[in-house]
Amino acid sequence: MNIYLGIDVGSISTNLAVIDEEKKVLAWEYLLTGGRPIEAVQRGLKEIEKKLPSQVEISGGGSTGSARHLTGILIGAETVKSEIIAH
């Protein structure tokens, strides 16, 4: 089964979601960015990892938001889209 990670990093909040092939949300995390997008993503990844079974392996990822390019590099995202395109 393929599992995907999506991250939206904005100036106010950072949101992470993990979904399966059927678009079922397996885990999600909402936290304040606090002007530190890299740290917010790192915190979010640690928190979301705690919510997933240990055998889960992420197959792909994408990022959006004001820090989408930075986040895309950080997680090795296959997809990096602006908020407009993501909607």
C-alpha positions as CSV (number, residue, x, y, z in Angstrom):
1,M,0.0,0.0,0.0
2,N,1.3,3.5,-0.9
3,I,1.3,6.1,1.8
4,Y,1.7,9.8,1.1
5,L,2.8,12.8,3.2
6,G,1.5,16.3,2.5
7,I,2.9,19.4,4.2
8,D,1.5,23.0,4.0
9,V,3.8,25.5,5.6
10,G,2.4,29.0,5.9
11,S,3.4,32.1,7.8
12,I,1.0,31.2,10.7
13,S,0.6,27.4,10.7
14,T,2.2,24.3,9.5
15,N,-0.1,21.4,8.6
16,L,1.0,17.8,7.9
17,A,-1.2,14.9,6.7
18,V,-0.5,11.3,5.9
19,I,-3.0,9.6,3.6
20,D,-3.3,6.2,2.0
21,E,-4.1,5.2,-1.6
22,E,-7.8,5.6,-1.0
23,K,-7.2,9.2,0.4
24,K,-8.1,8.1,3.9
25,V,-6.3,10.3,6.5
26,L,-4.1,8.2,8.6
27,A,-2.6,11.0,10.7
28,W,-2.4,14.7,10.8
29,E,-0.7,17.5,12.7
30,Y,-1.4,21.2,13.1
31,L,1.2,23.5,14.7
32,L,2.2,27.1,14.7
33,T,5.0,28.0,12.4
34,G,6.3,30.8,14.6
35,G,8.5,32.3,11.9
36,R,10.6,29.1,11.8
37,P,9.4,26.9,9.0
38,I,12.2,24.4,9.1
39,E,11.8,23.8,12.8
40,A,8.0,23.6,12.4
41,V,8.4,20.9,9.8
42,Q,10.9,19.0,11.8
43,R,8.6,19.1,14.9
44,G,5.6,18.2,12.8
45,L,7.4,15.2,11.3
46,K,8.4,13.9,14.8
47,E,4.8,14.3,16.1
48,I,3.2,12.6,13.0
49,E,5.7,9.8,13.2
50,K,4.4,9.0,16.8
51,K,0.8,8.7,15.4
52,L,1.7,6.1,12.7
53,P,2.4,2.4,13.1
54,S,6.2,1.7,13.1
55,Q,5.9,-0.4,9.8
56,V,4.5,2.5,7.8
57,E,6.8,3.6,5.0
58,I,6.0,6.9,3.2
59,S,5.9,6.4,-0.6
60,G,5.8,10.0,-1.7
61,G,5.3,13.5,-0.6
62,G,4.3,17.0,-1.6
63,S,4.5,20.5,-0.2
64,T,2.6,23.7,-0.5
65,G,2.4,27.1,1.2
66,S,4.7,30.0,1.5
67,A,7.7,27.7,2.5
68,R,6.8,25.0,-0.1
69,H,10.2,25.1,-1.9
70,L,12.2,24.9,1.3
71,T,9.9,22.1,2.6
72,G,10.1,20.3,-0.7
73,I,13.9,20.2,-0.4
74,L,13.8,19.2,3.2
75,I,11.5,16.2,2.7
76,G,12.5,15.3,-0.9
77,A,9.0,16.1,-2.2
78,E,8.0,14.9,-5.6
79,T,5.4,17.6,-5.9
80,V,5.7,21.3,-4.9
81,K,2.7,23.4,-5.7
82,S,1.5,26.9,-4.9
83,E,-1.6,27.3,-2.8
84,I,-3.6,28.4,-5.8
85,I,-2.7,25.2,-7.7
86,A,-3.1,23.0,-4.6
87,H,-6.7,24.3,-4.2
